[in-house]
Amino acid sequence: MAGLAEFPRGLVTLEEWDALELDETRRWELVEGGIVITPRPRPLHQIVSKNLTRLLDEWRPASLVVLQEVEITVEARFPPTVRDPDLVVVNRGVVERNPVRVDASDVVLVIEIVSPGSRRTDRVMKPYEYAKAGIEHYWIVDLDADTDERFLAHVLREGTYQRVGALVGDRVRTAEPLALDFRLDELTLP
């Protein structure tokens, strides 16, 4: 594990990022070459992640796979960006290759579950980065948001995300890349 005194000063390359031995009790991301530390998810966040993974697994075609705790190379050129989203959906072939991290071009859907302290990052910074990287689908789960903003599904059109899935009453309904229909409160059941 790298101590703070051992961290590189300034921006790092992907090679330097890969060489770091990082403390696994935290989440680490590389944002435009800068190292960002975020807290591990709280219990409710983990329950939402687990339940959403279960729902996605039930509804997904066999050609797609749902992954947790996998890094995405959003930008490989210097200064690089490597994100650690809550959930990622990829084609089965990506898993068979078993890469160190998933390239953004291999991502079908990325899902972020908003936590205290991540709202701006998940709602502003990451949509911009993911859109620029060409990730076609981006979903946000924000249980503390206003009623109609608690679940948002977006598709990339002409370089920006457009809202396509919605919370209708207490039901989440999406059509792409996966057709889902479930009650939002199913995500918080232990």
N, C-alpha and C positions, 0 to 999 in steps of 0.2 A: 504494500500500500504506500502510495506516495504521500509524504508529509508536505505541508504547505511550503516549507523551505525548499523542497525538491521540485516544486512545480515550475514549469518554464515561465520565464518572464516574457510577456508579450504574446503575440498570436502564435498558434501552433499549426503545423501541417497535419494531414491525415496520418502520416507515418509516425509523427511524434505522439499523436492521440492514441494510436494503436499500441505504442510502446509504454504508455503510462499504466501503472498498476493502481487502479482506483478502488477506493473504499466501497464495498458492495452494500453498505448500509444506507447509501444515498443514491439518488439518481443523478446522472451526469449527462450533460449535452455539450456539444461544441457548436457555438453560434458565431458565425463569421470569424472563426479562428480563436474565439475566447471561450474559456472553460466556464460553464454554468453549473452550479450545484443546486438541486432542488430536493425537498424532503421526500421520503418514501410516502406512498399513498396511505391515507387514513383508512380505518376499517370500512366505513360506508363506501368509500371510493373503490375499495377492493371488492366489496359485495356487488356493486354495480358492474364492475369489470367482469367478474365471474358470471353473473347472470346474463349480461349482454353477450359474452362469449358463448354461453350455452344456447341462447336464442339464435345467434348467428350460425352456430353449428347445426342446429335443427333445420334451419331454412336454407342453408347454402347448398349449391350444387357440389358434387364430388370433385369438380375441377378447382375449387377454391378452398383455401385453408385460412383459419383465423390464428393469428400469432399474438402473444403477449411478450413484453420485455424484449423487443428486438429493435436494434438501431436501424435507422434509415439514413442513407447518405442523401441529403437534400441538395447539397452542392459540394462537389469534389474539388473544384478549382480553388486555389488559395484566394481569400481565406475561406476554409471549408465550413460547412454546417452539417452536423450529425444530430438528428433528433431521436428521442426515445418516446414515441407515442404510446398511449395506453393500449390500443389494439390496432392491428394491421391485418388486412385481408390481401392475400397474394394468390397467384396461380400455383397449383401443386408443384410445378416444375421448379419453382424457387426453393421449396423445401428440399426437393431431391438434390439440388446443387449444394445446399447447406452452406451458404456464404457467411462470412464473419458478420457482415451487416447487409441489409437489403438495399438495393439501389432504388431510388425514387421511381425510376421507369418500370420497375417490377411491381409497384404497389397499385392495387385495384381500389382500395378504400383504406383511409386512415381515420381513426376515431379517437377523439380526446374527451376525457371526462374532467370537467372543470373542478378544481380544488381551490380552497382558500389560497390566494397568492398566485394563481395561474390564469385568472380570468383574462387579463390583457394579452398574455402570451397566447392562450388558446383561441381567443376570439379575434385578435388583430394580427399578431406577428406570424403565427403558424399558418393561418389561411393564406397570407401573402407568400410565405416561403413555399408551401405545398403547391400553390397554384403556379408559381414561377417554375417549380420543378416538374410540373406537368402531371401531378397526381389528380386523377379524374374525379374522385369522390372523397368528400370530407364531411364527417358527421361530428357534431358537438353535443354532449350530454351535460347540461348545467342545471342540476336540481334546485339550485338557489335562485335561478333567474325568474323573471316574470313568467306567468303561466304558458304563454305561447312560445316562449324562448327556451323552454327546458330541454327540448330535443330539436336539433336542426340538422337537416340533411341537405348537402350541397353537391352540385355537379359542376365541373369546370366547363365553361362555355366562353370562347373567345378570350381566354386568358384570365378570367375572373370566375369566382364561384357564384352560382345562382342557386337560390333555395328551391328544392324540389320535394323534399319529404317534409311532413308536418306532423305536429301534434294536433289531433282533432279531438277536442274534449279531453278525455284521459287516455286516448289511444294514439300510439305511434303508427304511422303508415308510411312506408317507403315503397318505391317501385324499382329503383336502381341503386347500386348494382345488384341488390338483393331485395326481393319483395318480402317485406315484413309487415306484420299486423299484430301488435301486442299492447297490453295496458302498461303505461309508464311505471306504475307502482310495482310491476313484476321485477323491475330492476333493483328494487331495494329490499326484496324479501330475503332474509338470511337463509 
